[in-house]
Amino acid sequence: MQYQLIDDTFKLYNLMLTDIAQAKDYILLETYKFANDHMGKRFRDALTKKAKEGVKVRILIDSWGKGPISEDFFTELIHHNGELKFFEKIKINSDLFTRGHRRDHRKILVIDDAVSYLGSANITGYNLNWRELSLRMEGDMALALKKVFMETYEAFNPYIISNKLNFTRTIYHDNFEIIRDVPSLPLQRIRKKYVQMIRQAKESVVIETPYFLPGYNLRKALTDSSKRNVEVKIIMPRNSDVKMLDILRNKYLGLLHKNNVKIYFYGPYNLHAKMLMIDNSLFSISSANFDYRSFRFQYEIALIGDEQAIIDQLQAHVEETLRSSEAFNYETWEKRSWIEKFFEWLLTPFRHLL
C-alpha cells in the first residue's frame, strides 16, 4: 500500500482527475457537494469521457448538497450508461427538521480496485483555497471502500436508505478500521470511538475540524485528558463558511481553555480538514465534523489506523497548519460583545441542527 496525504485542494483535484483519466474498469464517486461551476464541470466532463470509453461510472450525490444541479447536468454521462443517484431527496413532512438533516456527508472515490480517496473535500470550485485533508491510497484499500460504496448505493431509493443498520458494522482491513455512521441517537459510532480514543491518550490529542460543537461526553473527555497532563490541541478556522457555527462554538471555548485545552485559529482561509490524532501513533481521517449534526444526523465515514507512513505525513500537516494559526486569547474572549453573547444564547437550543 502507498499513502499520500493531500491538504492542497488544487493539487487534490488534479490528482483525482489524473486517476479518473487512467481508469480502465470502473469509477465510484460518493460526495456531499458537486457544484455546477468550473470545477464541477471538469469532473463531470472527465467522468463522461470515461463512460464513453466503456468504463462503468457510478455517482452518488447528496440531494441537499447538490444544490441546483439535476440529472440534466449529467445528461451525456447518463446517455453513455453512467449511473447517477441523488441521496435522499428532501421530503416535506412533520419530521422535516430532523429528517432533512440526515445527509450523506461522505467523500469517497474508488477506481479500478487500485486507487481510492477518503477525506474532507467536496467537488466544488469555491473551496479551491481551503485547507482540506484527503488520503490517496494505492492498493487493496480500494476493495474495502468499494464495498462501503456499493452497500450504500444498492440500498438506495429516492427518499430513504433501506436497512441502514445492516451496513453500519465496522470493516477491518489490514491494520485499519473503517467506521460507517448512520443517523442515529443511540449509535453515534464515530463519536463514541473518538471519546474512547481521547480517553486512552497518554501524551497528546490533536483535533482539526471546521466546525466545533462538541457534546458533553466529548468535552469531558478532552478536559479529563488535559487534567492527566495530556497535551490537547484543537485547531479550527478563525472564520468558517458557516457564521452561525462560529458564533455558537465560542460558548465552549472559555471553559476548555480554563481546563488547559489549547485552542488555535487557522487564519489564511477556511480550514476544512477533519482529523483526530492520538499520541502521534493513532489517527482518524474522516468526513465527520466535531459537531452534533455530523455525529447524530449524517452518514459519515472514518478511517482509523496506526500506519506510520500516514502518521508522519499528518505530523507535518499539523505543523504547517499551526504555523498559520494563532492561539486563542482568553482575555479577548471574555471581552466579546453582549451581542455575540446574546446570539450564543439564542442559538444554543438549535445546536443539534447546525
Summary of the structure (lengths in Angstrom):
residues: 354
radius of gyration: 19.9
end to end distance: 37.6
largest distance: 61.9
contacts: 1184
relative contact order: 0.14
helix: 40%
strand: 27%
